[in-house]
């Protein structure tokens, strides 16, 4: 049996694959951005902790 795809079915398949590829790409980009935001939050938190430690050390040095 010789089956041929209609132009409509070929077009539908092309659109479907395009949407799937776009969704996959968007998911990958979102994952990258989520990781970057998490890493920036972690670094900023560490910086704030360091500032508190410096402030406390400075106060202790002023009292001594």
Buried (B, 14 or more C-beta within 10 A) or exposed (E): EEEEEEEEEEEEEEEEEEEEEEEEEEEEEEEEEEEEEEEEEEEEEEEEEEEEEEEEEEEEEEEE
